[in-house]
Amino acid sequence: MSIEELARKNVRDLTPYQSARRLGGKGDVWLNANEYPTPVAYALTQQTLNRYPECQPKMVIDRYAQYAGLKPEQVLVSRGADEGIELLIRAFCEPGQDAILFCPPTYGMYSVSAETFGVECRTVQALEDWQLNLPAIAEQLAGVKVVYVCSPNNPTGQIINPQDMRTLLEMTRGKALVVADEAYIEFCSQATLTGWLADYPHLVVLRTLSKAFALAGLRCGFTLASEEVIALLLKVIAPYPLSTPVADIAAQALSPQGIVAMRERVAQILDERAYLVSNLRDIACVEQVFDSETNYILVRFTASSTVFKSLWDQGIILRDQNKQPSLSGCLRITIGTRAESQRVIDALRAENV
Ligand SMILES: *Cc1c(COP(=O)(O)O)cnc(C)c1O
């Protein structure tokens, strides 16, 4: 047998997640991964690298619990929110038997994680306004153990109606977990569902330091849930999921000053978003700029492939969303610095349509 044949069938068939990094490009304006545009400096304070780290570093857990308004027992820290997505499947879905459900167009890692573990992906297309199609979800729930809802949604940028989330939580009670992926919640913090955890033991909230906290390179994320759910996830997580330097920097980012600095970054990104949106709306090749509650905007272009390629060739790297259902002609643009917005605006003004 070839090595390829030795591998599990679902792994042979798997298309890996097409991350912005993997897609490459040679640019100087990187607006394709929803990162914060400039680095924040940190110094290491822990010099105990001869020792294994704590599995769940106490300072990080306590500070995140405080920030989220929850008990430490309701918080799990992991190698990015992506690991949280995967742990939920590993703890709750029986391969070849159970399913997860999500609503495209949305984040790509739900399907990649499920497929890796041999867990069925069921999809229910979002409505025209990208809200949940609740009757269709209700029909598809048999065998579903985890429903992923990204809010605000990546890549469309809008918050999922809270009333619809409530209906979804009622229809899944006792049957499945509902996971609210809040990777971008700091850009619209009033929309968080963490306050509902007390009422719904099957609600799970995912968070990350990769976006508003400007720490995508750190790989640190959080799962917030009932103590029962967290206890189950702790059974399947690796013994040392975070390295000592990661825990060190995460604790600093979550200090009172760290939170203040994060809120200042959010305010600055929201200003910059308003500037970019108002300029894009006057450009000929721009068909529609969709409202966003996040640090990126979804834009529909006439001839989006040409626009994408032309900006790519000028070193401006955006994220092509053309292939997602209902997103033909759409590119996603991360909010960067003023200089980066200006490069995008100038390049788009020069496009001939
Ligand atoms: C960026 C992102 C994540 C992943 O966060 P990491 O903590 O960097 O793994 C999860 N969900 C959504 C919707 C994201 O956009």
The ligand as an SDF file (V2000), in Angstrom:
LIG
                    3D

 15 15  0  0  0  0  0  0  0  0999 V2000
  -10.3010   34.3460   12.8990 C   0  0  0  0  0  0  0  0  0  0  0  0
  -11.4770   33.4910   13.2380 C   0  0  0  0  0  0  0  0  0  0  0  0
  -11.3850   32.4060   14.1020 C   0  0  0  0  0  0  0  0  0  0  0  0
  -10.0670   31.8450   14.5390 C   0  0  0  0  0  0  0  0  0  0  0  0
   -9.4960   32.4640   15.5530 O   0  0  0  0  0  0  0  0  0  0  0  0
   -8.0710   31.9610   16.0700 P   0  0  0  0  0  0  0  0  0  0  0  0
   -8.1700   32.2750   17.5160 O   0  0  0  0  0  0  0  0  0  0  0  0
   -7.0490   32.7870   15.3410 O   0  0  0  0  0  0  0  0  0  0  0  0
   -7.9470   30.4860   15.8080 O   0  0  0  0  0  0  0  0  0  0  0  0
  -12.5350   31.7270   14.4620 C   0  0  0  0  0  0  0  0  0  0  0  0
  -13.7160   32.0830   13.9420 N   0  0  0  0  0  0  0  0  0  0  0  0
  -13.8370   33.0870   13.0760 C   0  0  0  0  0  0  0  0  0  0  0  0
  -15.1690   33.4270   12.5540 C   0  0  0  0  0  0  0  0  0  0  0  0
  -12.7240   33.8110   12.6810 C   0  0  0  0  0  0  0  0  0  0  0  0
  -12.8510   34.7650   11.7610 O   0  0  0  0  0  0  0  0  0  0  0  0
  1  2  1  0
  2  3  1  0
  2 14  2  0
  3  4  1  0
  3 10  2  0
  4  5  1  0
  5  6  1  0
  6  7  2  0
  6  8  1  0
  6  9  1  0
 10 11  1  0
 11 12  2  0
 12 13  1  0
 12 14  1  0
 14 15  1  0
M  END
$$$$
